[in-house]
C-alpha cells in the first residue's frame, strides 16, 4: 500500500525538505567564514571569530536534531 503512493518515482527522487537543516553547519563554518574572519569586536571576551565558531559548533547538533525530527514527522524513520 505504501508503494502505491510512490508509483512512477525512482527511489532517489523522494523529497526530504527537512534535510535542508543539514546545510546550516556548512554555511556557518565555511560559507560565512570570510565574512566573520576578524578579531574585533570581542563578544563575551572572545574574539569574534572564536565566538562565531562556538555558535556554529553549538548549532550543528541542533540542525541535525531538526533534520531528524522532520524525517520522523514525515514517517521516514
Order of alpha helices (4+ residues) and beta strands (2+ residues): alpha-alpha-beta-beta-alpha
